[in-house]
């Protein structure tokens, strides 16, 4: 028996679930959310049987948001759910998604850049503890947390996000998520390849006023590689050689096109 997702207008069902108790004590709010609100979101919007426990696309959506570095857009989440296997009969439709967004509007909000994020730390903590099954918060996790079997679900989602953002056409969107997920899944080789890619250094170096965030994370990821035992000095020298070759190629390419025209 599957939970009916079309029994009653989605808007009316979602609005009934979107009101949070204003007087709930902070120390108890995580358990309250998981015990009441997350369960209701899952029960009314998802379609998995009660006997399977807390599973399904609502739970996966919350977990994806939890392990992402800077939040995810509506479109990115729907594409990721498709990758996770929610297709055909189990495809998350626009009406399902609209109901989910309405039901969670007080807990999950959209930033000006279009990315969704948890607006209450208590919900993030509840998702990490109850749904991901981890003890240490994602933001405080060691780069070696992937070695702990307890973190297998989190690590798997980091790997899925890695594959997803490796195909991202926007450099800055990839820069926000890809190295973070490579680090958290322990993929040092690919992290090194990303940082030493001539295009990465070219785009960053050509940025007129790199923000503190950009510089801080660049230094952080190099330090992570050093701590992981990677030869960062050799990698940097190889990157410089690649840069010289890359710039030479681009100059020749421009010269060739100029000659043709």
MODELLER restraints for C-alpha pairs under 7 A, 6 or more apart:
rsr = mdl.restraints
at = mdl.atoms
rsr.add(forms.Gaussian(group=physical.xy_distance, feature=features.Distance(at['CA:1:A'], at['CA:49:A']), mean=6.17, stdev=0.5))
rsr.add(forms.Gaussian(group=physical.xy_distance, feature=features.Distance(at['CA:2:A'], at['CA:47:A']), mean=5.62, stdev=0.5))
rsr.add(forms.Gaussian(group=physical.xy_distance, feature=features.Distance(at['CA:2:A'], at['CA:48:A']), mean=5.75, stdev=0.5))
rsr.add(forms.Gaussian(group=physical.xy_distance, feature=features.Distance(at['CA:2:A'], at['CA:49:A']), mean=5.02, stdev=0.5))
rsr.add(forms.Gaussian(group=physical.xy_distance, feature=features.Distance(at['CA:3:A'], at['CA:43:A']), mean=6.93, stdev=0.5))
rsr.add(forms.Gaussian(group=physical.xy_distance, feature=features.Distance(at['CA:3:A'], at['CA:47:A']), mean=4.78, stdev=0.5))
rsr.add(forms.Gaussian(group=physical.xy_distance, feature=features.Distance(at['CA:3:A'], at['CA:48:A']), mean=6.26, stdev=0.5))
rsr.add(forms.Gaussian(group=physical.xy_distance, feature=features.Distance(at['CA:3:A'], at['CA:49:A']), mean=6.17, stdev=0.5))
rsr.add(forms.Gaussian(group=physical.xy_distance, feature=features.Distance(at['CA:4:A'], at['CA:47:A']), mean=6.49, stdev=0.5))
rsr.add(forms.Gaussian(group=physical.xy_distance, feature=features.Distance(at['CA:5:A'], at['CA:44:A']), mean=6.35, stdev=0.5))
rsr.add(forms.Gaussian(group=physical.xy_distance, feature=features.Distance(at['CA:5:A'], at['CA:45:A']), mean=5.73, stdev=0.5))
rsr.add(forms.Gaussian(group=physical.xy_distance, feature=features.Distance(at['CA:5:A'], at['CA:46:A']), mean=6.78, stdev=0.5))
rsr.add(forms.Gaussian(group=physical.xy_distance, feature=features.Distance(at['CA:5:A'], at['CA:47:A']), mean=6.34, stdev=0.5))
rsr.add(forms.Gaussian(group=physical.xy_distance, feature=features.Distance(at['CA:10:A'], at['CA:99:A']), mean=5.46, stdev=0.5))
rsr.add(forms.Gaussian(group=physical.xy_distance, feature=features.Distance(at['CA:11:A'], at['CA:99:A']), mean=6.10, stdev=0.5))
rsr.add(forms.Gaussian(group=physical.xy_distance, feature=features.Distance(at['CA:14:A'], at['CA:99:A']), mean=5.50, stdev=0.5))
rsr.add(forms.Gaussian(group=physical.xy_distance, feature=features.Distance(at['CA:14:A'], at['CA:100:A']), mean=6.98, stdev=0.5))
rsr.add(forms.Gaussian(group=physical.xy_distance, feature=features.Distance(at['CA:14:A'], at['CA:102:A']), mean=5.77, stdev=0.5))
rsr.add(forms.Gaussian(group=physical.xy_distance, feature=features.Distance(at['CA:14:A'], at['CA:103:A']), mean=4.36, stdev=0.5))
rsr.add(forms.Gaussian(group=physical.xy_distance, feature=features.Distance(at['CA:15:A'], at['CA:102:A']), mean=6.51, stdev=0.5))
rsr.add(forms.Gaussian(group=physical.xy_distance, feature=features.Distance(at['CA:15:A'], at['CA:103:A']), mean=5.78, stdev=0.5))
rsr.add(forms.Gaussian(group=physical.xy_distance, feature=features.Distance(at['CA:17:A'], at['CA:37:A']), mean=6.89, stdev=0.5))
rsr.add(forms.Gaussian(group=physical.xy_distance, feature=features.Distance(at['CA:17:A'], at['CA:103:A']), mean=5.44, stdev=0.5))
rsr.add(forms.Gaussian(group=physical.xy_distance, feature=features.Distance(at['CA:18:A'], at['CA:102:A']), mean=6.95, stdev=0.5))
rsr.add(forms.Gaussian(group=physical.xy_distance, feature=features.Distance(at['CA:18:A'], at['CA:103:A']), mean=4.52, stdev=0.5))
rsr.add(forms.Gaussian(group=physical.xy_distance, feature=features.Distance(at['CA:18:A'], at['CA:104:A']), mean=5.81, stdev=0.5))
rsr.add(forms.Gaussian(group=physical.xy_distance, feature=features.Distance(at['CA:18:A'], at['CA:105:A']), mean=6.63, stdev=0.5))
rsr.add(forms.Gaussian(group=physical.xy_distance, feature=features.Distance(at['CA:18:A'], at['CA:106:A']), mean=6.51, stdev=0.5))
rsr.add(forms.Gaussian(group=physical.xy_distance, feature=features.Distance(at['CA:29:A'], at['CA:122:A']), mean=6.49, stdev=0.5))
rsr.add(forms.Gaussian(group=physical.xy_distance, feature=features.Distance(at['CA:30:A'], at['CA:122:A']), mean=5.21, stdev=0.5))
rsr.add(forms.Gaussian(group=physical.xy_distance, feature=features.Distance(at['CA:30:A'], at['CA:123:A']), mean=6.00, stdev=0.5))
rsr.add(forms.Gaussian(group=physical.xy_distance, feature=features.Distance(at['CA:30:A'], at['CA:125:A']), mean=6.89, stdev=0.5))
rsr.add(forms.Gaussian(group=physical.xy_distance, feature=features.Distance(at['CA:30:A'], at['CA:126:A']), mean=5.02, stdev=0.5))
rsr.add(forms.Gaussian(group=physical.xy_distance, feature=features.Distance(at['CA:31:A'], at['CA:126:A']), mean=6.91, stdev=0.5))
rsr.add(forms.Gaussian(group=physical.xy_distance, feature=features.Distance(at['CA:33:A'], at['CA:123:A']), mean=6.82, stdev=0.5))
rsr.add(forms.Gaussian(group=physical.xy_distance, feature=features.Distance(at['CA:34:A'], at['CA:126:A']), mean=6.43, stdev=0.5))
rsr.add(forms.Gaussian(group=physical.xy_distance, feature=features.Distance(at['CA:41:A'], at['CA:103:A']), mean=6.82, stdev=0.5))
rsr.add(forms.Gaussian(group=physical.xy_distance, feature=features.Distance(at['CA:42:A'], at['CA:58:A']), mean=5.69, stdev=0.5))
rsr.add(forms.Gaussian(group=physical.xy_distance, feature=features.Distance(at['CA:45:A'], at['CA:96:A']), mean=6.48, stdev=0.5))
rsr.add(forms.Gaussian(group=physical.xy_distance, feature=features.Distance(at['CA:45:A'], at['CA:100:A']), mean=6.62, stdev=0.5))
rsr.add(forms.Gaussian(group=physical.xy_distance, feature=features.Distance(at['CA:46:A'], at['CA:56:A']), mean=6.37, stdev=0.5))
rsr.add(forms.Gaussian(group=physical.xy_distance, feature=features.Distance(at['CA:46:A'], at['CA:57:A']), mean=6.54, stdev=0.5))
rsr.add(forms.Gaussian(group=physical.xy_distance, feature=features.Distance(at['CA:46:A'], at['CA:58:A']), mean=6.14, stdev=0.5))
rsr.add(forms.Gaussian(group=physical.xy_distance, feature=features.Distance(at['CA:48:A'], at['CA:55:A']), mean=6.83, stdev=0.5))
rsr.add(forms.Gaussian(group=physical.xy_distance, feature=features.Distance(at['CA:48:A'], at['CA:56:A']), mean=6.02, stdev=0.5))
rsr.add(forms.Gaussian(group=physical.xy_distance, feature=features.Distance(at['CA:57:A'], at['CA:81:A']), mean=6.92, stdev=0.5))
rsr.add(forms.Gaussian(group=physical.xy_distance, feature=features.Distance(at['CA:61:A'], at['CA:77:A']), mean=6.87, stdev=0.5))
rsr.add(forms.Gaussian(group=physical.xy_distance, feature=features.Distance(at['CA:62:A'], at['CA:127:A']), mean=6.81, stdev=0.5))
rsr.add(forms.Gaussian(group=physical.xy_distance, feature=features.Distance(at['CA:63:A'], at['CA:127:A']), mean=6.63, stdev=0.5))
rsr.add(forms.Gaussian(group=physical.xy_distance, feature=features.Distance(at['CA:63:A'], at['CA:132:A']), mean=6.56, stdev=0.5))
rsr.add(forms.Gaussian(group=physical.xy_distance, feature=features.Distance(at['CA:64:A'], at['CA:157:A']), mean=6.74, stdev=0.5))
rsr.add(forms.Gaussian(group=physical.xy_distance, feature=features.Distance(at['CA:65:A'], at['CA:71:A']), mean=5.83, stdev=0.5))
rsr.add(forms.Gaussian(group=physical.xy_distance, feature=features.Distance(at['CA:65:A'], at['CA:72:A']), mean=6.43, stdev=0.5))
rsr.add(forms.Gaussian(group=physical.xy_distance, feature=features.Distance(at['CA:65:A'], at['CA:117:A']), mean=6.75, stdev=0.5))
rsr.add(forms.Gaussian(group=physical.xy_distance, feature=features.Distance(at['CA:66:A'], at['CA:124:A']), mean=6.32, stdev=0.5))
rsr.add(forms.Gaussian(group=physical.xy_distance, feature=features.Distance(at['CA:66:A'], at['CA:128:A']), mean=6.89, stdev=0.5))
rsr.add(forms.Gaussian(group=physical.xy_distance, feature=features.Distance(at['CA:67:A'], at['CA:138:A']), mean=6.41, stdev=0.5))
rsr.add(forms.Gaussian(group=physical.xy_distance, feature=features.Distance(at['CA:67:A'], at['CA:154:A']), mean=6.91, stdev=0.5))
rsr.add(forms.Gaussian(group=physical.xy_distance, feature=features.Distance(at['CA:67:A'], at['CA:158:A']), mean=6.77, stdev=0.5))
rsr.add(forms.Gaussian(group=physical.xy_distance, feature=features.Distance(at['CA:68:A'], at['CA:177:A']), mean=6.91, stdev=0.5))
rsr.add(forms.Gaussian(group=physical.xy_distance, feature=features.Distance(at['CA:69:A'], at['CA:176:A']), mean=6.95, stdev=0.5))
rsr.add(forms.Gaussian(group=physical.xy_distance, feature=features.Distance(at['CA:69:A'], at['CA:177:A']), mean=5.69, stdev=0.5))
rsr.add(forms.Gaussian(group=physical.xy_distance, feature=features.Distance(at['CA:69:A'], at['CA:180:A']), mean=6.53, stdev=0.5))
rsr.add(forms.Gaussian(group=physical.xy_distance, feature=features.Distance(at['CA:70:A'], at['CA:176:A']), mean=6.70, stdev=0.5))
rsr.add(forms.Gaussian(group=physical.xy_distance, feature=features.Distance(at['CA:70:A'], at['CA:177:A']), mean=6.97, stdev=0.5))
rsr.add(forms.Gaussian(group=physical.xy_distance, feature=features.Distance(at['CA:71:A'], at['CA:115:A']), mean=5.27, stdev=0.5))
rsr.add(forms.Gaussian(group=physical.xy_distance, feature=features.Distance(at['CA:71:A'], at['CA:116:A']), mean=5.33, stdev=0.5))
rsr.add(forms.Gaussian(group=physical.xy_distance, feature=features.Distance(at['CA:71:A'], at['CA:117:A']), mean=5.21, stdev=0.5))
rsr.add(forms.Gaussian(group=physical.xy_distance, feature=features.Distance(at['CA:72:A'], at['CA:115:A']), mean=4.71, stdev=0.5))
rsr.add(forms.Gaussian(group=physical.xy_distance, feature=features.Distance(at['CA:72:A'], at['CA:116:A']), mean=5.40, stdev=0.5))
rsr.add(forms.Gaussian(group=physical.xy_distance, feature=features.Distance(at['CA:73:A'], at['CA:114:A']), mean=5.69, stdev=0.5))
rsr.add(forms.Gaussian(group=physical.xy_distance, feature=features.Distance(at['CA:73:A'], at['CA:115:A']), mean=4.22, stdev=0.5))
rsr.add(forms.Gaussian(group=physical.xy_distance, feature=features.Distance(at['CA:73:A'], at['CA:116:A']), mean=5.69, stdev=0.5))
rsr.add(forms.Gaussian(group=physical.xy_distance, feature=features.Distance(at['CA:86:A'], at['CA:92:A']), mean=6.62, stdev=0.5))
rsr.add(forms.Gaussian(group=physical.xy_distance, feature=features.Distance(at['CA:107:A'], at['CA:118:A']), mean=5.95, stdev=0.5))
rsr.add(forms.Gaussian(group=physical.xy_distance, feature=features.Distance(at['CA:107:A'], at['CA:119:A']), mean=5.54, stdev=0.5))
rsr.add(forms.Gaussian(group=physical.xy_distance, feature=features.Distance(at['CA:107:A'], at['CA:120:A']), mean=6.13, stdev=0.5))
rsr.add(forms.Gaussian(group=physical.xy_distance, feature=features.Distance(at['CA:108:A'], at['CA:116:A']), mean=6.38, stdev=0.5))
rsr.add(forms.Gaussian(group=physical.xy_distance, feature=features.Distance(at['CA:108:A'], at['CA:117:A']), mean=5.51, stdev=0.5))
rsr.add(forms.Gaussian(group=physical.xy_distance, feature=features.Distance(at['CA:108:A'], at['CA:118:A']), mean=4.67, stdev=0.5))
rsr.add(forms.Gaussian(group=physical.xy_distance, feature=features.Distance(at['CA:108:A'], at['CA:119:A']), mean=5.71, stdev=0.5))
rsr.add(forms.Gaussian(group=physical.xy_distance, feature=features.Distance(at['CA:109:A'], at['CA:116:A']), mean=5.49, stdev=0.5))
rsr.add(forms.Gaussian(group=physical.xy_distance, feature=features.Distance(at['CA:109:A'], at['CA:117:A']), mean=5.69, stdev=0.5))
rsr.add(forms.Gaussian(group=physical.xy_distance, feature=features.Distance(at['CA:109:A'], at['CA:118:A']), mean=6.56, stdev=0.5))
rsr.add(forms.Gaussian(group=physical.xy_distance, feature=features.Distance(at['CA:109:A'], at['CA:119:A']), mean=6.24, stdev=0.5))
rsr.add(forms.Gaussian(group=physical.xy_distance, feature=features.Distance(at['CA:110:A'], at['CA:116:A']), mean=4.42, stdev=0.5))
rsr.add(forms.Gaussian(group=physical.xy_distance, feature=features.Distance(at['CA:110:A'], at['CA:117:A']), mean=6.43, stdev=0.5))
rsr.add(forms.Gaussian(group=physical.xy_distance, feature=features.Distance(at['CA:118:A'], at['CA:124:A']), mean=6.31, stdev=0.5))
rsr.add(forms.Gaussian(group=physical.xy_distance, feature=features.Distance(at['CA:125:A'], at['CA:137:A']), mean=6.95, stdev=0.5))
rsr.add(forms.Gaussian(group=physical.xy_distance, feature=features.Distance(at['CA:128:A'], at['CA:134:A']), mean=5.86, stdev=0.5))
rsr.add(forms.Gaussian(group=physical.xy_distance, feature=features.Distance(at['CA:128:A'], at['CA:137:A']), mean=6.61, stdev=0.5))
rsr.add(forms.Gaussian(group=physical.xy_distance, feature=features.Distance(at['CA:129:A'], at['CA:135:A']), mean=5.97, stdev=0.5))
rsr.add(forms.Gaussian(group=physical.xy_distance, feature=features.Distance(at['CA:132:A'], at['CA:153:A']), mean=6.31, stdev=0.5))
rsr.add(forms.Gaussian(group=physical.xy_distance, feature=features.Distance(at['CA:132:A'], at['CA:154:A']), mean=6.21, stdev=0.5))
rsr.add(forms.Gaussian(group=physical.xy_distance, feature=features.Distance(at['CA:134:A'], at['CA:150:A']), mean=6.66, stdev=0.5))
rsr.add(forms.Gaussian(group=physical.xy_distance, feature=features.Distance(at['CA:134:A'], at['CA:151:A']), mean=6.06, stdev=0.5))
rsr.add(forms.Gaussian(group=physical.xy_distance, feature=features.Distance(at['CA:143:A'], at['CA:183:A']), mean=5.89, stdev=0.5))
rsr.add(forms.Gaussian(group=physical.xy_distance, feature=features.Distance(at['CA:143:A'], at['CA:184:A']), mean=5.13, stdev=0.5))
rsr.add(forms.Gaussian(group=physical.xy_distance, feature=features.Distance(at['CA:143:A'], at['CA:186:A']), mean=6.38, stdev=0.5))
rsr.add(forms.Gaussian(group=physical.xy_distance, feature=features.Distance(at['CA:144:A'], at['CA:186:A']), mean=6.52, stdev=0.5))
rsr.add(forms.Gaussian(group=physical.xy_distance, feature=features.Distance(at['CA:145:A'], at['CA:151:A']), mean=6.75, stdev=0.5))
rsr.add(forms.Gaussian(group=physical.xy_distance, feature=features.Distance(at['CA:146:A'], at['CA:152:A']), mean=6.77, stdev=0.5))
rsr.add(forms.Gaussian(group=physical.xy_distance, feature=features.Distance(at['CA:146:A'], at['CA:155:A']), mean=5.58, stdev=0.5))
rsr.add(forms.Gaussian(group=physical.xy_distance, feature=features.Distance(at['CA:146:A'], at['CA:184:A']), mean=6.86, stdev=0.5))
rsr.add(forms.Gaussian(group=physical.xy_distance, feature=features.Distance(at['CA:146:A'], at['CA:185:A']), mean=5.76, stdev=0.5))
rsr.add(forms.Gaussian(group=physical.xy_distance, feature=features.Distance(at['CA:146:A'], at['CA:186:A']), mean=6.59, stdev=0.5))
rsr.add(forms.Gaussian(group=physical.xy_distance, feature=features.Distance(at['CA:155:A'], at['CA:185:A']), mean=5.47, stdev=0.5))
rsr.add(forms.Gaussian(group=physical.xy_distance, feature=features.Distance(at['CA:158:A'], at['CA:181:A']), mean=5.08, stdev=0.5))
rsr.add(forms.Gaussian(group=physical.xy_distance, feature=features.Distance(at['CA:158:A'], at['CA:184:A']), mean=6.60, stdev=0.5))
rsr.add(forms.Gaussian(group=physical.xy_distance, feature=features.Distance(at['CA:158:A'], at['CA:185:A']), mean=5.87, stdev=0.5))
rsr.add(forms.Gaussian(group=physical.xy_distance, feature=features.Distance(at['CA:159:A'], at['CA:181:A']), mean=6.82, stdev=0.5))
rsr.add(forms.Gaussian(group=physical.xy_distance, feature=features.Distance(at['CA:159:A'], at['CA:185:A']), mean=6.14, stdev=0.5))
rsr.add(forms.Gaussian(group=physical.xy_distance, feature=features.Distance(at['CA:161:A'], at['CA:181:A']), mean=6.66, stdev=0.5))
rsr.add(forms.Gaussian(group=physical.xy_distance, feature=features.Distance(at['CA:162:A'], at['CA:178:A']), mean=5.59, stdev=0.5))
rsr.add(forms.Gaussian(group=physical.xy_distance, feature=features.Distance(at['CA:162:A'], at['CA:181:A']), mean=5.61, stdev=0.5))
rsr.add(forms.Gaussian(group=physical.xy_distance, feature=features.Distance(at['CA:162:A'], at['CA:182:A']), mean=6.20, stdev=0.5))
rsr.add(forms.Gaussian(group=physical.xy_distance, feature=features.Distance(at['CA:165:A'], at['CA:174:A']), mean=5.57, stdev=0.5))
rsr.add(forms.Gaussian(group=physical.xy_distance, feature=features.Distance(at['CA:165:A'], at['CA:177:A']), mean=6.95, stdev=0.5))
rsr.add(forms.Gaussian(group=physical.xy_distance, feature=features.Distance(at['CA:165:A'], at['CA:178:A']), mean=5.74, stdev=0.5))
rsr.add(forms.Gaussian(group=physical.xy_distance, feature=features.Distance(at['CA:166:A'], at['CA:178:A']), mean=6.80, stdev=0.5))
rsr.add(forms.Gaussian(group=physical.xy_distance, feature=features.Distance(at['CA:168:A'], at['CA:174:A']), mean=6.00, stdev=0.5))
rsr.add(forms.Gaussian(group=physical.xy_distance, feature=features.Distance(at['CA:179:A'], at['CA:191:A']), mean=5.83, stdev=0.5))
rsr.add(forms.Gaussian(group=physical.xy_distance, feature=features.Distance(at['CA:182:A'], at['CA:190:A']), mean=6.96, stdev=0.5))
rsr.add(forms.Gaussian(group=physical.xy_distance, feature=features.Distance(at['CA:182:A'], at['CA:191:A']), mean=5.76, stdev=0.5))
rsr.add(forms.Gaussian(group=physical.xy_distance, feature=features.Distance(at['CA:183:A'], at['CA:191:A']), mean=6.82, stdev=0.5))
rsr.add(forms.Gaussian(group=physical.xy_distance, feature=features.Distance(at['CA:188:A'], at['CA:225:A']), mean=6.59, stdev=0.5))
rsr.add(forms.Gaussian(group=physical.xy_distance, feature=features.Distance(at['CA:196:A'], at['CA:235:A']), mean=6.94, stdev=0.5))
rsr.add(forms.Gaussian(group=physical.xy_distance, feature=features.Distance(at['CA:196:A'], at['CA:236:A']), mean=6.84, stdev=0.5))
rsr.add(forms.Gaussian(group=physical.xy_distance, feature=features.Distance(at['CA:196:A'], at['CA:239:A']), mean=5.04, stdev=0.5))
rsr.add(forms.Gaussian(group=physical.xy_distance, feature=features.Distance(at['CA:197:A'], at['CA:239:A']), mean=6.89, stdev=0.5))
rsr.add(forms.Gaussian(group=physical.xy_distance, feature=features.Distance(at['CA:198:A'], at['CA:239:A']), mean=6.65, stdev=0.5))
rsr.add(forms.Gaussian(group=physical.xy_distance, feature=features.Distance(at['CA:198:A'], at['CA:242:A']), mean=6.14, stdev=0.5))
rsr.add(forms.Gaussian(group=physical.xy_distance, feature=features.Distance(at['CA:198:A'], at['CA:243:A']), mean=5.18, stdev=0.5))
rsr.add(forms.Gaussian(group=physical.xy_distance, feature=features.Distance(at['CA:198:A'], at['CA:246:A']), mean=6.73, stdev=0.5))
rsr.add(forms.Gaussian(group=physical.xy_distance, feature=features.Distance(at['CA:225:A'], at['CA:232:A']), mean=6.84, stdev=0.5))
rsr.add(forms.Gaussian(group=physical.xy_distance, feature=features.Distance(at['CA:226:A'], at['CA:232:A']), mean=5.92, stdev=0.5))
